C-alpha cells in the first residue's frame, strides 16, 4: 500500500477499511479464498489485531463487563415480564438477525409457558427480511415514529435518550464512537455521532449502554453481513440466553459466564472451518453456476431456511446481483417464518418463498447449470428432504447439501446418497444442553458456510475488485458515500471528480447540469436504484478518461471488473499513442 492509500485508509471507519488479509481475494482460487475468509472471521475472536492494538475487542474486559450489565437488565425484565419488553431493532443484516432472534426467543419462552416479550423492528418492514430495502436507513424520523410502538437506529436512540424513564437504550456496533458519522441527517438537527456521545454520557449513569468491539475490517470491504452479522448474532444470543438462564435457572451472570458463551461460538467457528475442502468445493460449484449465468437455490428447513433467505437477499445490494441469481426457500413458507406482517407472497415473485413455490415456479425451468443447495439438520423431516431432492434430481444432478447432525444421531446414508456432495457437520451436545442453543449453533455455522459460498461465487463471477464490493447498488446515503470512497481509492481522483463521474452514470449522461449536481442526495440514490454497474462504470471513466458509452462497452465485453479496467486502460493507452 502506498502512502496516499495509507492516509486514505486511516480516514475510514474500521468497518469501511480494506482488510490486508483479503487484498488479493479476487485473484484467488477457491481453497485460498476460503483460507482468507477463515482468517478474517478469526479476527472476531482475537484478543487484539496487530494493526488495531488500541481498540477494544470482543473479549476485552470493558466489553465483557458491559455485556454483563446488559444481560442483567434482560434477567430483570424476564423476572418482571408484565411491565417490560425487549426490542431488537436494526437495518439490513442487523434487522434480519433481530427478526430471527426475537421470533426464536419468543418460541423458547412460549414453550416454557412464559410471556413472549421480544419484538423486532427492521427498517423497511417485513419486506426487508427478503429484499433490499436500503432507503429507510436514511430516515431517522421514521425510526422515532416507530418508537411510539417500539424502538427504531439514530432516531430511535434519540427518542430513547429523551425518555430514559421508559427506555434503556443499547447501541451495538463495531466502530469506535470517534469514528461515528457526522453528516447531517434528513429532517434532524443532530448527527449519529451526537447520539453516540450522549449514549456514552448516560452509560456512566447506567442509563444506556454501548457495545462496540472492533472486529477488524471485513473480508470484502464494507460487507457488514459477514463478520458484523456473525458478531451481532453471537453478542445478542449471549445477552438473551445469559439473562434467561439467570432468570429461570438461577445462574449468576459473571464475566466468566459471558466469556464462556463467546468461547462456545468460537468453537462453532472452528468446527465449521474444519470442513474447508468440502466448503471450497461448494464455492466452486456456486461460482460455476453464476459464471454460466445460471442460478443458485437454497432449500432450507426451519431456521436454516431463514439463514438461507437472509444470505440470498443480501447478495443484491452487496454485489449488484439480480434477484434470481441466488434465491432462498423455506419449508411451509411464511407460516414457518412467523413474521409479524404475515404472508407477503402476493407482493411478487421475490416473496414466493415456500418449497411448494420452488416446485411450481422454479423446478419446471431448472437447467443442469443451476445449483441447488439443501440446508437441514438431523432433527428435520428427512423423508420430506428426500422427496424434494428426488423431484429436483429429475431436472439436474447439480444437487448438494449442508447437513448438521449429532454424534449419536446422524443423517442416514440413504439421505446423503441423494446428493452429489454433502457437507456433513457433526456436533457433540450433552443431553442436558438447551436444544435452543443447539439450533443457534447450527444457524451460526450455516451462516458462515453460506456467506463463504455466496461471497466466493460472486468473486469468481468478477463482482469484486481486489477486496471491494465494487458493484454495490447505490441505494442510500451510506452506500452513496461508500461509492465515492471506492472511486477515490482506486482512481486517485478528487472527491469532486469522483462524485461527478458517479452522477454521470446515475443520470446516464456525459453532460451534467448544475441543477442535477446540486440536487439532494436522496434524489441521486433514488435514480441510482434503477441503474446497473454504477460504480464499475464510473471507475472506468475515471481511470481511463473515457466517455460513458465507452465505459459501458468495455464492461459489456469484460464481465470481470478487473479485466474490464485493464482492457479499457490498454485501449486508452493505445489510442493516446496512436494520436
Buried (B, 14 or more C-beta within 10 A) or exposed (E): EEEEEEEBBEEBBBBBBBBEBBBEBBEBEBBEBBBBBBBBBBBBBBEBBEEBEEBBBBBBEEBBEBBBBBBBBBBBBBEEBEEBBBBBBBBBBBBBBBBBBBBBBBBBBEEEEBEBBBBBBBBBBBBBBBBBBBBBBBBBEBBBBBBEEBBBBBBBBBBBBEEEEEBBBBBBBBBBBEBBBEEEBEEBEBBBBBBBBBBEEBBEEEBBBBBBBBBBBBBBBBBBBBBBBBBBBBBBBBBBBBBBBBBBEEBEBBEEBBBEBBEBBBEBBEBBBEBBEBBBBBBBBBBBBBBEEBBBBBBBBBBBBBBBBBBBBBBBBBBBBEBBBBBBBBBBBBEBBBBEEEBBBEEEEBBBBBBBBBBEEBBEEBEEBBBBBBBBBBBBEBEEBBEBBEEBBEBBEBBBBBBBBBEEEBBEEEBBEBBBBBBBBBBEBEEEEBEBBBBBBBBBBBBBBBBBBBBBBBBBBBBBBBBBBBBBBBBBBBBBBBBBBBBBBBBBBEEEBBBBBBBBBBBEEEEBEEEBEEBEBBEBBBBBBEBEBBBBBBBBBBBBEBEBEBBBBBBEEBBBBBBBBBBBBEBBEEEEEEE
